[in-house]
Structures are given as C-alpha cells and as structure tokens.
Amino acid sequence: MPPELRILESELLYRIRQRIHDGRLPMANAPSVSAGYAAGTEVCVVCDQQIASDHVSYEITDPAAMIFHRECYMIWQRECAQCIADAARKRKETHPPARKADTAGDTDAPDQPPEP
C-alpha cells in the first residue's frame, strides 16, 4: 500500500472483524493462496483500495476469489488464527474432558446401602 493510502492497523482489524461478522470475509485459514504482482486494477477486499501494479497482491480462491494487499492478508490471517484458537479454548472450557471411570468398582450405579 502506498504510504499516502496507509490505514492504521487498528482500522484494518476493525474492518476485518466487521467483514467476518457480516460474511464478506471467511473466518478460516486460507487453504491455498497465490501471490504475484497486481495488474493494477484489483481492489483489496479489506481496505477497499486499489492494489498498484508494482505491489504484490495475495489471492485466495476458496471459498470465493478474493484479493488482498500483503499487509491486509497478513492481518486477516492473524485474526482468523486468533479467533479459531479462542473458539477452541472456549469449547475446551465449556466441555471439560470426561472423568476416567473408576476401575475399582461400578461407577455407573449410584451409591446405595447394601441389601439386608
């Protein structure tokens, strides 16, 4: 991104979060990405600014074709990784691992006094 068009990282992160929330950006690690010099006509899906022909653009095609500035792509992927890790941590906290069964006796039956 040319210096005069730079957007603060905090603003890019805000845009990324909004676009993930409203479905314009997926929340996923890109399965494949290609990089190369831009044609000069592409617009970045994060910052909505044209990618100059002397800059490298990043393109994903799954789930849909999207083109990014390098910086925008990196911030998006970092945010996706953080969201995925946070979701996994929350699942682990709300669903703790099952307790191991007591091998000394039947743990399925409630404690009852012995029959007379």
C-alpha distances in whole Angstrom, upper triangle without the diagonal:
4,6,8,6,6,9,12,12,16,14,12,16,18,16,17,20,21,20,22,25,25,24,21,20,22,23,24,23,21,24,22,19,18,15,14,13,12,14,12,14,12,11,10,13,12,10,11,8,9,7,8,11,10,7,9,10,13,16,19,22,24,25,23,20,17,13,10,7,8,8,9,12,13,14,15,18,18,20,22,23,24,26,28,29,30,32,34,35,36,38,39,40,42,44,45,47,50,53,55,58,61,63,66,67,66,63,63,66,67,69,72,76,78,80,84
4,6,5,6,10,13,14,18,16,15,18,20,19,20,23,24,23,25,28,28,28,24,23,26,27,27,26,25,28,26,22,21,18,17,14,14,15,13,15,15,14,13,16,15,12,13,10,10,9,8,11,10,9,12,13,16,19,22,25,28,29,26,23,20,17,14,11,12,11,13,16,17,17,19,21,22,23,25,27,28,29,31,32,33,35,37,38,39,41,43,44,45,47,48,50,54,56,58,62,65,67,70,71,70,67,67,70,70,72,76,79,81,84,87
4,5,5,9,11,13,16,15,15,18,20,19,20,23,24,24,26,28,29,29,26,25,28,28,29,28,27,30,28,25,24,21,20,18,17,19,16,19,18,17,16,18,17,14,15,12,13,13,12,15,14,12,15,16,19,22,25,28,30,31,29,26,23,20,16,13,14,12,14,17,18,17,20,22,22,23,26,27,27,29,32,33,33,35,37,38,39,41,43,43,45,47,48,50,54,56,58,62,65,67,70,71,70,67,67,70,70,72,76,79,81,84,87
4,6,9,12,14,17,15,15,19,20,19,21,24,24,24,26,28,28,29,26,25,28,29,30,30,29,32,30,27,26,23,22,20,18,20,17,18,18,16,16,19,17,13,14,12,13,13,13,16,15,14,17,18,21,23,26,29,31,32,30,27,24,20,18,15,16,15,16,19,20,19,21,24,24,25,27,29,29,31,33,34,35,37,39,39,40,43,44,45,46,48,50,52,55,58,60,64,67,69,72,73,72,68,68,72,71,73,77,80,83,85,89
4,6,10,12,15,13,12,16,17,15,17,20,20,20,23,25,25,25,22,22,25,26,27,27,26,29,28,24,24,21,20,18,16,18,15,16,15,13,12,15,13,10,11,8,10,11,11,15,15,13,16,16,18,20,23,26,28,28,26,24,20,17,14,12,14,12,13,16,17,17,18,21,22,22,24,26,27,28,30,32,32,34,36,37,38,40,42,42,43,46,47,49,53,55,58,61,64,66,69,70,69,66,65,69,69,71,74,77,80,82,86
4,7,9,12,10,10,13,15,14,15,18,19,19,21,23,24,24,22,21,23,24,25,24,24,27,26,23,23,20,20,19,17,20,17,18,17,14,13,15,12,9,12,10,12,12,13,16,16,14,15,15,17,20,22,25,27,27,26,24,20,17,14,11,12,10,11,14,15,14,16,19,19,19,22,24,24,25,28,29,29,31,33,34,35,37,39,39,41,43,44,46,50,52,55,58,61,63,66,67,66,63,63,66,66,68,71,75,77,80,83
4,6,8,7,7,10,11,11,13,15,16,16,19,20,21,22,19,18,21,22,23,23,23,27,26,23,23,21,22,21,19,22,19,19,18,15,12,14,11,8,11,10,13,14,15,19,19,16,17,17,18,20,22,25,26,26,25,23,19,17,14,12,13,10,10,14,14,12,14,17,17,17,20,22,21,22,25,26,26,28,31,31,32,34,36,36,38,40,41,44,47,50,52,56,59,61,64,64,63,60,60,63,63,65,68,72,74,77,80
4,5,5,6,9,10,11,12,14,16,17,18,20,21,22,20,19,22,21,23,23,23,27,27,24,25,23,24,23,22,25,22,23,21,18,15,16,12,10,14,14,17,17,19,22,21,19,19,19,19,22,23,26,27,27,26,25,21,19,16,14,14,11,11,14,14,11,14,17,16,15,19,20,19,21,24,24,24,26,29,29,30,32,34,34,35,38,39,42,45,48,50,54,56,59,62,62,61,58,58,61,61,63,66,69,72,74,78
4,5,5,6,9,10,10,12,14,15,16,18,20,21,19,17,19,18,20,19,20,24,24,22,23,21,23,22,22,25,23,23,21,18,15,15,11,10,14,14,17,17,19,22,22,18,18,18,18,20,21,24,25,25,24,23,20,18,14,13,13,9,9,12,11,8,11,13,12,12,15,17,16,17,20,21,21,23,25,25,26,29,30,31,32,35,36,38,42,44,47,50,53,55,58,59,58,55,55,58,57,59,63,66,69,71,75
4,5,5,6,9,10,11,12,14,15,16,18,20,19,17,19,18,20,20,22,25,26,24,25,24,26,26,25,27,25,26,23,20,17,16,12,12,15,16,20,20,22,26,25,22,22,21,20,22,23,26,26,26,25,25,21,20,17,16,16,12,11,14,13,10,12,15,13,12,15,17,15,16,20,20,19,22,24,24,25,27,29,29,30,33,34,37,40,43,45,49,52,54,57,57,56,53,53,56,55,57,61,64,67,69,73
4,5,5,6,9,10,11,12,14,15,16,18,16,16,18,18,20,21,22,26,26,24,25,24,25,25,23,26,23,23,21,17,14,14,10,9,12,14,17,18,21,24,24,21,21,20,20,21,22,25,25,25,24,23,19,18,15,15,16,12,11,14,14,11,12,15,15,13,16,18,17,18,21,22,21,23,26,26,26,29,31,31,32,35,36,39,42,45,48,51,54,56,59,59,58,55,55,58,57,59,63,66,68,71,74
4,5,5,6,9,10,10,12,14,15,16,14,13,15,15,17,18,18,22,22,20,21,20,22,22,20,23,21,21,18,14,11,11,7,7,10,12,15,15,18,21,21,18,18,16,16,18,18,21,22,21,20,20,16,15,12,11,12,9,7,10,11,8,9,12,12,11,13,16,15,16,19,20,20,22,24,25,25,28,30,30,31,33,35,37,41,44,46,50,52,55,58,58,57,54,53,57,56,59,62,65,68,70,74
4,5,5,6,9,10,10,12,14,15,14,12,14,13,15,16,17,21,22,20,22,21,23,24,23,25,24,24,20,17,14,13,9,10,13,15,18,18,21,24,24,21,20,18,17,19,19,21,21,21,21,20,17,16,14,14,14,11,9,11,11,7,7,11,10,8,11,13,12,12,16,17,16,18,21,21,22,24,26,26,28,30,32,34,37,40,43,46,49,51,54,55,53,50,50,53,53,55,58,62,64,67,70
4,5,5,6,9,10,11,12,14,13,12,15,14,17,18,20,23,24,23,25,24,26,26,25,27,25,25,22,18,15,13,10,10,13,16,19,20,23,26,27,23,23,21,20,21,21,23,23,22,21,22,18,18,16,16,17,14,12,14,14,11,10,14,13,10,13,16,14,14,17,19,17,19,22,22,22,25,27,27,28,30,32,35,38,41,44,47,50,52,55,55,54,51,50,53,53,55,58,62,64,67,70
4,5,5,6,9,10,10,12,10,10,13,13,16,17,18,22,22,21,22,22,24,24,22,24,22,21,18,15,12,10,7,8,10,13,16,17,21,24,25,21,21,18,18,18,18,20,20,19,18,18,15,15,13,14,15,13,10,12,14,11,10,13,14,11,13,16,16,15,18,20,19,20,23,24,24,26,29,29,29,32,34,36,39,43,45,48,51,54,57,57,55,52,52,55,54,57,60,63,66,68,72
4,5,5,6,8,10,10,9,7,10,10,12,14,15,18,19,18,20,20,22,23,21,24,22,21,18,15,12,9,6,9,11,14,17,17,21,23,24,21,20,17,16,16,15,18,17,16,16,16,13,13,12,13,14,12,9,10,11,8,6,10,11,8,9,13,13,12,15,17,16,17,20,21,21,23,26,26,27,29,31,33,37,40,42,45,48,51,54,54,53,49,49,52,52,54,58,61,63,66,69
4,5,5,6,9,10,10,9,10,9,12,15,16,20,21,20,23,23,26,27,25,27,26,25,22,18,15,12,10,12,15,18,21,21,25,27,28,24,23,21,19,19,18,20,19,18,18,19,16,17,15,17,17,15,12,13,14,10,9,11,11,8,9,13,12,10,13,15,14,15,18,19,19,21,23,24,24,26,29,31,34,37,40,43,46,48,51,51,50,47,46,49,49,51,55,58,60,63,66
4,5,5,6,8,8,9,11,11,15,17,18,22,23,22,24,25,27,27,25,27,26,24,21,18,15,12,10,12,14,17,20,21,25,28,29,25,25,22,20,20,19,21,20,18,18,19,16,17,16,18,19,17,14,15,16,13,11,14,15,12,13,16,15,13,16,19,17,17,21,22,21,23,26,26,26,28,31,33,36,40,42,45,48,51,54,54,52,49,48,51,50,53,56,60,62,64,68
4,5,5,6,5,5,8,9,13,15,16,19,20,19,21,22,24,25,23,24,23,22,18,15,13,9,8,11,12,15,18,19,23,25,27,23,22,19,18,17,16,17,16,15,14,15,13,14,13,16,17,16,13,13,15,13,10,13,15,12,12,16,16,14,16,19,18,18,21,23,22,24,27,27,27,29,32,34,37,40,43,46,49,51,54,54,52,49,48,51,51,54,57,61,63,65,69
4,6,5,6,5,6,6,10,12,14,17,18,18,21,22,25,26,24,26,26,24,20,18,15,11,10,14,15,18,21,21,25,27,28,25,23,20,18,17,15,16,15,13,14,15,13,15,15,17,18,17,13,13,15,13,9,11,13,10,9,13,13,10,12,16,15,14,18,20,19,20,23,24,24,26,28,30,33,37,39,42,45,48,51,51,49,46,45,48,48,51,54,57,60,62,65
4,6,8,8,9,9,13,16,17,20,22,22,25,26,28,29,28,29,29,27,23,20,18,14,13,16,17,21,23,24,28,30,32,28,27,24,22,21,19,20,18,16,16,18,17,19,18,20,22,20,17,17,18,16,13,15,16,12,12,15,15,12,14,17,15,15,18,20,18,20,23,23,23,25,28,30,33,36,39,42,45,47,50,50,48,45,44,47,47,49,52,56,58,60,64
4,6,8,9,11,14,18,18,21,23,22,25,26,28,29,27,28,27,25,22,19,17,13,13,15,16,20,22,24,27,30,31,28,27,24,22,20,19,19,18,15,15,17,16,18,18,21,22,21,18,18,20,18,15,17,18,15,14,18,18,15,17,20,19,18,21,23,22,23,26,27,26,28,31,33,36,39,42,44,48,50,53,53,51,47,46,49,49,52,55,58,61,63,66
4,5,6,9,12,15,15,18,19,19,22,23,26,27,25,26,26,24,20,18,16,12,13,16,16,19,21,22,26,28,30,27,25,22,19,18,16,16,14,11,12,14,13,16,16,19,21,21,17,16,19,17,14,15,17,15,13,17,17,15,16,19,19,17,20,23,22,22,26,27,26,27,30,32,35,38,41,43,47,49,52,52,50,47,45,49,49,52,55,58,61,62,66
4,7,10,12,15,14,17,18,18,20,21,23,24,21,23,22,20,17,14,12,8,9,13,12,16,18,19,23,25,26,23,22,18,17,15,13,14,13,11,10,11,10,12,13,16,18,18,14,14,17,16,12,14,17,15,14,17,18,16,17,21,21,20,23,25,24,25,28,29,29,30,33,35,38,41,44,46,50,52,55,55,53,50,49,52,52,55,58,62,64,66,70
4,7,9,11,11,14,15,15,17,18,21,22,20,22,22,20,17,14,12,8,9,12,13,16,18,18,22,24,25,22,20,17,14,13,11,12,11,9,9,11,9,11,11,14,16,16,12,11,14,12,9,11,13,11,10,14,15,13,14,18,18,17,20,22,22,23,26,27,27,28,31,33,36,39,41,44,48,50,53,53,51,48,47,50,51,54,57,60,62,64,68
4,6,9,9,12,13,14,17,19,22,24,22,24,24,23,19,17,15,11,12,16,16,19,21,21,24,26,27,24,21,18,15,13,11,11,9,8,9,11,10,13,13,16,17,17,14,12,14,13,9,10,13,11,8,12,14,11,12,15,16,15,17,20,20,20,23,25,25,26,28,30,32,36,38,41,44,46,50,49,48,45,44,47,48,51,54,57,59,61,65
4,7,9,12,14,15,18,20,23,25,24,27,27,26,22,20,17,14,13,17,19,21,23,23,26,28,29,25,23,20,16,15,13,14,12,11,12,14,13,15,15,17,17,17,14,12,13,12,9,8,10,8,5,8,10,8,8,12,12,11,14,16,16,17,19,21,21,22,25,26,29,33,35,38,41,43,46,47,45,42,41,45,45,48,51,55,57,59,62
4,6,8,11,12,16,18,22,24,23,26,27,26,22,21,18,15,15,19,20,23,24,23,26,27,28,24,22,19,15,14,11,12,10,10,12,14,13,15,15,18,17,17,15,12,13,13,9,8,10,9,6,8,10,9,8,11,13,12,13,16,17,17,19,22,22,23,25,26,29,32,34,37,40,42,45,46,44,41,41,44,45,48,51,55,56,59,62
4,6,9,10,14,16,19,22,22,25,26,26,22,21,18,16,16,19,21,23,24,22,25,26,26,23,20,17,13,13,10,12,10,11,13,14,13,15,14,16,15,16,14,11,11,12,9,6,9,10,6,7,10,10,9,12,14,14,14,17,19,19,21,23,24,24,26,27,30,33,34,38,41,42,46,46,45,42,42,46,47,49,53,56,58,60,64
4,5,7,10,13,16,19,19,22,23,23,19,19,16,14,15,18,20,21,22,20,23,23,24,20,17,14,11,10,7,9,7,9,11,11,11,12,12,15,14,15,13,10,11,13,10,8,11,12,9,10,14,14,13,15,18,18,18,21,23,22,24,27,28,28,29,30,33,36,38,41,44,45,49,49,48,46,45,49,50,52,56,59,61,63,67
4,7,11,14,17,20,21,23,25,25,21,21,19,17,18,22,23,24,24,22,25,25,26,23,19,17,13,11,8,9,7,9,12,12,13,14,15,18,16,18,17,13,14,16,14,11,14,15,12,13,17,16,15,17,20,19,19,22,24,23,25,28,29,28,30,30,33,36,37,40,43,44,48,48,47,45,44,48,49,52,55,59,60,62,66
4,7,10,14,17,18,20,22,22,19,20,17,17,18,21,22,23,22,20,23,22,23,20,16,14,10,9,6,7,8,10,12,11,12,13,13,16,15,17,16,12,14,16,14,12,15,17,15,15,19,19,18,20,23,23,23,26,27,27,28,31,32,32,33,33,36,39,40,43,47,48,51,52,51,49,48,52,53,56,59,63,64,66,70
4,7,10,13,14,17,19,19,16,17,14,15,16,18,19,20,19,17,19,18,19,16,12,10,7,6,5,7,9,12,12,10,10,10,10,12,11,14,14,10,12,15,13,11,15,17,15,16,19,20,19,21,24,24,24,27,29,29,30,33,34,34,36,36,39,42,43,46,50,51,54,55,54,52,51,55,56,59,62,65,67,69,73
4,7,10,11,14,16,17,14,16,14,15,17,19,19,19,18,15,17,16,16,14,10,8,6,5,7,9,11,14,13,11,11,10,11,12,11,15,14,11,13,17,15,14,17,19,18,19,22,23,23,25,27,28,28,31,33,33,34,37,38,38,39,40,43,46,47,50,53,54,58,59,57,55,55,59,60,62,66,69,71,73,77
4,7,9,12,14,15,13,15,13,15,16,18,18,17,16,12,14,13,13,10,6,6,5,6,9,12,15,17,16,13,12,9,10,10,9,12,13,11,12,16,15,15,17,20,19,20,23,24,24,26,28,29,30,32,34,34,36,38,40,40,41,42,45,48,49,52,55,57,60,61,60,58,57,61,62,65,68,71,73,75,79
4,6,9,11,13,12,14,14,16,18,18,19,17,15,11,12,10,10,8,5,6,7,9,12,14,17,20,18,15,14,11,11,11,10,14,15,13,15,18,18,18,21,23,22,23,26,28,28,29,32,33,33,36,37,38,39,42,43,44,45,45,49,52,53,56,59,60,64,65,64,61,61,65,66,68,72,75,77,79,83
4,7,8,11,11,13,13,16,18,18,18,15,13,9,8,6,6,6,4,6,9,11,14,17,20,22,20,16,15,11,11,10,11,14,15,14,16,19,20,20,22,24,25,26,28,30,30,32,34,35,36,38,40,41,42,44,45,46,48,48,52,55,56,59,62,63,67,68,67,64,64,68,69,71,75,78,80,82,86
4,5,8,7,10,11,14,16,15,15,12,9,6,6,5,7,6,6,5,9,10,14,16,19,21,18,14,13,9,10,9,11,14,14,14,17,19,19,20,22,24,24,26,28,29,30,32,34,34,36,38,39,40,42,44,45,46,48,48,52,55,56,59,63,64,68,68,67,65,64,68,68,71,74,78,80,82,86
4,6,7,10,12,15,18,17,16,14,10,8,7,5,8,9,9,9,12,12,16,17,21,22,19,15,14,11,13,12,15,18,17,17,20,22,22,23,26,27,27,29,31,32,33,35,37,37,39,41,42,43,45,47,48,49,50,51,55,58,59,62,66,67,71,71,70,67,67,70,71,74,77,81,82,85,88
4,6,9,11,14,16,15,13,11,7,6,5,4,8,8,10,10,13,14,17,19,22,23,20,17,15,12,12,12,14,17,16,17,20,22,21,23,26,27,27,29,31,32,33,35,37,37,39,41,42,43,45,47,48,49,51,52,55,58,60,63,67,68,72,72,71,68,68,71,72,74,78,81,83,85,89
4,7,10,13,15,14,12,10,6,7,8,8,12,12,13,11,14,14,17,18,21,22,18,15,13,11,12,12,16,18,17,18,21,22,21,23,26,26,27,29,31,31,32,35,36,37,39,41,41,42,45,46,47,48,50,51,55,58,60,63,66,68,71,72,70,67,67,70,71,73,77,80,82,84,88
4,7,9,12,12,9,8,6,6,8,9,12,11,11,9,11,10,13,14,18,18,15,12,10,7,9,10,13,15,14,14,18,19,18,20,22,23,23,26,28,27,29,31,32,33,35,37,38,39,41,43,43,44,46,48,51,54,56,59,62,64,67,68,66,64,63,66,67,70,73,76,78,80,84
4,6,9,8,6,5,4,6,9,11,14,12,12,10,11,11,14,15,18,18,15,12,9,7,8,9,12,14,12,13,16,17,16,18,21,20,21,24,25,25,27,29,30,31,33,35,35,37,39,40,41,42,44,46,49,52,54,57,61,63,66,66,65,62,61,64,65,68,71,74,77,79,82
4,5,6,5,6,6,7,10,13,14,12,11,8,9,10,12,14,16,16,14,11,8,5,4,6,10,10,8,9,13,13,12,14,17,17,17,20,22,22,23,26,27,27,29,31,32,33,35,37,38,39,41,43,46,49,51,54,57,59,63,63,62,59,58,61,62,64,68,71,73,75,79
4,6,6,8,10,10,14,16,18,15,14,11,11,10,11,13,14,14,12,10,6,6,6,9,12,12,8,9,13,12,10,13,16,15,15,18,20,19,21,24,24,24,27,29,29,30,33,34,35,36,38,40,43,46,49,52,55,57,60,60,59,56,55,58,59,61,65,68,70,72,76
4,6,8,11,11,15,18,19,16,15,12,12,12,13,15,16,16,14,13,10,9,7,8,11,10,6,8,11,10,8,12,14,12,14,17,18,17,19,22,22,23,25,27,27,29,31,32,33,35,37,39,42,45,47,50,54,56,59,59,58,55,54,57,58,60,63,67,69,71,75
4,5,9,10,13,16,18,15,15,13,13,14,16,18,20,20,18,16,12,11,8,8,11,10,7,10,13,11,11,15,16,15,17,20,20,20,23,25,25,26,29,30,30,32,34,35,36,38,40,42,45,48,51,54,57,59,62,63,61,58,57,61,61,63,66,70,72,74,78
4,7,9,13,16,17,15,16,13,14,15,16,18,20,19,17,15,12,10,9,10,13,13,10,13,16,15,14,17,19,18,19,22,23,23,25,28,28,28,31,33,33,34,37,38,38,40,42,44,47,51,53,56,59,61,65,65,63,60,59,63,63,65,69,72,74,77,80
4,6,9,13,14,12,14,12,14,15,17,19,22,22,19,17,13,11,9,9,12,12,11,13,16,16,16,19,20,20,21,24,25,25,27,30,30,31,33,35,35,37,39,40,41,43,45,47,50,53,55,59,62,64,67,67,66,63,62,66,66,68,72,75,77,80,83
4,6,9,11,10,12,10,13,14,17,19,21,22,19,16,13,10,10,9,12,13,12,14,17,18,17,20,22,22,23,26,27,27,29,32,32,33,35,37,38,39,41,43,43,45,47,49,52,55,57,60,64,65,69,69,68,65,64,68,68,70,74,77,79,82,85
4,7,8,7,8,7,10,12,15,17,20,21,19,15,13,9,8,7,10,11,11,12,15,16,16,18,21,21,22,25,26,27,28,31,32,33,35,36,37,39,41,42,43,44,46,48,51,54,56,59,62,64,68,68,67,64,64,67,67,70,73,77,79,81,85
4,5,5,8,9,12,14,18,20,23,25,22,18,16,12,11,9,12,14,14,15,18,19,20,22,23,25,26,28,29,30,32,34,35,36,38,40,41,42,44,45,47,48,50,51,54,57,59,62,66,67,71,71,70,67,67,70,71,73,77,80,82,85,88
4,5,8,9,13,14,18,20,24,25,22,19,17,13,13,11,13,16,16,17,19,21,22,23,25,27,27,29,31,32,33,35,37,38,39,41,43,44,45,47,48,49,51,52,55,59,60,63,67,68,71,72,71,68,68,72,72,75,78,82,84,86,90
4,7,10,13,16,19,22,25,27,25,21,19,15,14,12,12,15,16,17,19,21,22,23,25,26,27,29,31,32,33,35,37,38,39,41,43,44,45,47,49,50,51,52,55,58,60,63,66,68,71,72,71,68,68,72,73,75,78,82,84,86,90
4,6,10,13,17,19,22,24,22,19,16,12,11,8,9,11,13,13,15,17,18,19,21,23,24,25,27,28,30,31,33,34,36,37,39,40,42,43,45,46,47,48,52,55,56,60,63,64,67,68,67,65,65,68,69,71,75,78,80,82,86
4,7,10,13,16,19,21,19,16,14,10,9,7,7,10,12,11,13,15,16,17,19,21,21,22,25,26,27,29,31,32,33,35,36,38,39,41,42,43,44,45,49,52,53,56,60,61,64,65,64,62,62,65,66,68,72,75,77,79,83
4,7,10,13,16,18,16,13,10,7,6,5,6,9,10,9,11,14,14,14,17,19,19,20,23,24,25,27,28,29,31,33,34,35,37,39,40,41,42,43,47,50,51,54,58,59,63,63,62,60,59,63,64,66,69,73,75,77,81
4,7,10,13,15,13,10,8,6,5,6,6,10,9,7,10,12,12,12,15,16,16,17,20,21,21,24,26,26,27,30,31,32,34,36,37,37,39,40,43,46,48,51,54,56,59,60,59,56,56,59,60,63,66,69,71,73,77
4,7,10,11,10,7,6,4,6,9,10,13,11,9,12,14,13,13,16,17,16,18,21,21,21,24,26,26,27,30,31,31,33,35,36,37,39,39,42,46,47,50,54,55,58,59,58,55,55,58,59,62,65,69,70,72,76
4,6,8,7,5,5,7,9,12,12,15,13,10,12,15,12,12,15,16,14,16,19,19,19,22,24,23,24,27,28,28,30,33,33,34,36,36,39,43,44,47,50,52,55,56,54,52,51,55,56,58,62,65,67,69,73
4,6,5,4,6,9,12,15,16,18,16,13,16,18,15,15,18,19,17,19,22,21,20,23,25,25,26,29,30,29,31,34,34,34,37,37,40,43,45,47,51,52,56,56,54,52,51,55,56,59,62,65,67,69,73
3,5,6,8,11,14,17,18,19,17,14,17,18,15,14,18,18,15,17,20,19,18,21,23,22,23,26,27,26,28,31,31,31,33,34,36,40,41,44,47,49,52,52,51,48,47,51,52,55,58,62,63,65,69
4,7,9,12,15,18,19,20,18,15,18,18,15,14,18,17,14,17,20,18,17,21,22,21,22,25,26,25,27,30,30,30,32,33,35,39,41,43,47,48,52,52,50,47,46,50,51,54,57,60,62,64,68
4,6,10,13,16,18,20,17,15,18,19,15,15,19,19,16,19,22,20,20,23,25,23,25,28,28,28,31,33,33,33,36,36,39,43,44,47,50,52,56,55,54,51,50,53,54,57,60,64,66,67,71
4,7,10,14,16,18,15,13,17,18,15,15,19,19,17,20,23,22,22,25,26,26,27,30,31,31,33,35,35,36,38,39,42,45,47,50,53,55,58,58,57,54,53,56,57,60,64,67,69,71,75
4,7,10,12,14,12,10,14,15,12,13,17,17,15,18,21,20,20,23,25,24,26,29,30,30,32,34,35,35,38,39,42,45,47,50,53,55,58,59,57,54,53,57,58,60,64,67,69,71,75
4,7,9,12,10,8,12,14,12,13,16,17,16,19,21,21,22,25,26,26,28,30,31,32,34,36,37,38,40,41,44,47,49,52,55,57,60,61,59,57,56,59,60,63,66,70,72,74,77
4,6,8,6,5,9,10,9,11,14,14,15,17,19,20,21,23,24,25,27,29,30,31,33,35,36,37,39,40,43,46,48,51,55,56,60,60,59,56,56,59,60,62,66,69,71,73,77
4,5,5,6,9,10,10,12,14,15,16,18,20,21,22,24,26,27,29,30,31,33,35,36,37,39,40,42,45,48,50,53,56,58,61,62,61,58,58,61,62,64,68,71,73,75,79
4,6,5,6,9,10,11,12,14,15,17,18,20,21,23,24,26,27,29,30,32,33,35,36,37,39,40,43,46,48,51,54,56,59,60,59,56,56,60,60,63,66,70,72,74,78
4,5,5,6,9,10,11,12,14,15,17,18,20,21,23,24,26,27,29,30,32,33,35,36,37,39,42,45,47,51,53,55,58,59,58,56,56,59,59,61,65,68,70,73,76
4,5,5,6,9,10,11,12,14,15,16,18,20,21,22,24,26,27,29,30,31,33,34,36,38,41,44,46,49,52,54,58,58,57,54,54,57,58,60,63,67,69,71,75
4,6,5,6,9,10,11,12,14,15,16,18,20,21,23,24,26,27,29,30,32,33,34,36,39,42,44,47,50,52,55,56,55,52,52,55,56,58,62,65,67,69,73
4,5,5,6,9,10,11,12,14,15,17,18,20,21,23,24,26,27,29,30,32,33,34,38,40,42,46,48,50,53,54,53,51,51,54,55,57,60,64,66,68,72
4,6,5,6,9,10,11,12,14,15,16,18,20,21,22,24,26,27,28,30,31,33,37,39,41,45,48,50,53,54,53,50,50,53,53,55,59,62,64,67,70
4,5,5,6,9,10,11,12,14,15,16,18,20,21,23,24,26,27,28,30,32,35,38,40,43,47,48,52,52,51,48,48,51,51,54,57,61,63,65,69
4,5,5,6,9,10,10,12,14,15,17,18,20,21,23,24,26,27,28,29,33,36,38,41,44,46,49,50,49,46,46,49,50,52,56,59,61,63,67
4,5,5,6,9,10,11,12,14,15,16,18,20,21,23,24,26,27,28,32,35,36,40,43,45,48,49,48,45,45,48,49,51,54,58,60,62,66
4,5,5,6,9,10,10,12,14,15,16,18,20,21,22,24,26,27,31,34,36,39,42,44,48,48,47,44,44,47,47,49,53,56,58,61,65
4,5,5,6,9,10,11,12,14,15,17,18,20,21,22,24,25,29,32,34,37,40,42,46,46,45,42,42,45,45,48,51,55,57,59,63
4,6,5,6,9,10,11,12,14,15,17,18,20,21,22,23,27,30,32,35,38,40,43,44,43,40,40,44,44,46,50,53,55,58,61
4,5,5,6,9,10,10,12,14,15,16,18,20,21,23,26,29,31,35,37,40,43,43,42,39,39,43,43,45,48,52,54,56,60
4,5,5,6,9,10,10,12,14,15,16,18,20,22,25,28,31,34,37,39,42,43,41,38,38,41,41,43,47,50,53,55,59
4,5,5,6,9,10,11,12,14,15,16,18,19,23,26,28,31,34,37,40,40,39,36,36,39,39,42,45,49,51,53,57
4,5,5,6,9,10,11,12,14,15,16,18,21,24,26,30,32,35,38,38,37,34,34,38,38,40,44,47,49,52,55
4,5,5,6,9,10,11,12,14,15,18,21,24,26,30,32,35,38,38,37,34,34,37,37,39,43,46,48,51,54
4,5,5,6,9,10,11,12,14,16,19,22,25,28,31,34,37,37,35,32,32,35,35,37,41,44,47,49,52
4,5,5,6,9,10,10,12,13,17,20,22,25,28,31,34,34,33,30,30,33,33,36,39,42,44,47,51
4,5,5,6,9,10,10,13,16,19,21,25,27,30,33,33,32,29,29,32,32,34,38,41,43,46,50
4,5,5,6,8,10,13,16,19,22,25,28,30,33,33,32,29,28,31,31,33,37,40,42,45,48
4,5,5,6,8,11,13,17,19,22,25,28,31,31,29,26,26,29,29,31,35,38,40,43,46
4,6,5,6,8,11,14,17,20,23,25,28,28,27,24,24,27,28,30,33,36,39,41,45
4,6,6,9,12,14,18,21,23,26,29,29,28,24,24,27,27,29,32,35,38,41,44
4,6,10,12,14,18,20,23,26,29,28,27,23,23,26,25,27,31,34,37,39,43
4,6,8,12,15,17,20,23,26,25,24,20,20,23,23,25,29,32,35,37,41
4,6,9,12,15,18,21,23,23,22,19,19,22,22,24,28,31,33,36,39
4,6,9,12,15,18,21,21,20,17,17,21,21,23,27,30,32,34,38
4,6,9,12,15,18,17,16,13,14,17,18,20,23,27,28,31,34
4,6,9,12,14,15,14,11,12,15,16,17,21,24,26,28,32
4,6,9,12,12,12,10,12,15,16,18,21,24,25,28,31
4,6,9,9,8,7,9,12,14,15,18,21,22,24,28
4,6,6,7,6,9,12,13,13,16,19,19,22,26
4,6,8,8,11,13,15,15,18,20,20,23,26
4,7,9,12,13,14,14,16,17,17,20,23
4,6,9,9,11,11,13,15,14,17,20
4,6,6,9,10,12,14,14,16,20
4,6,7,9,12,15,16,18,22
4,7,9,12,15,16,18,22
4,6,8,12,13,14,18
4,6,10,12,14,17
4,7,9,12,15
4,6,9,12
4,6,9
4,6
4
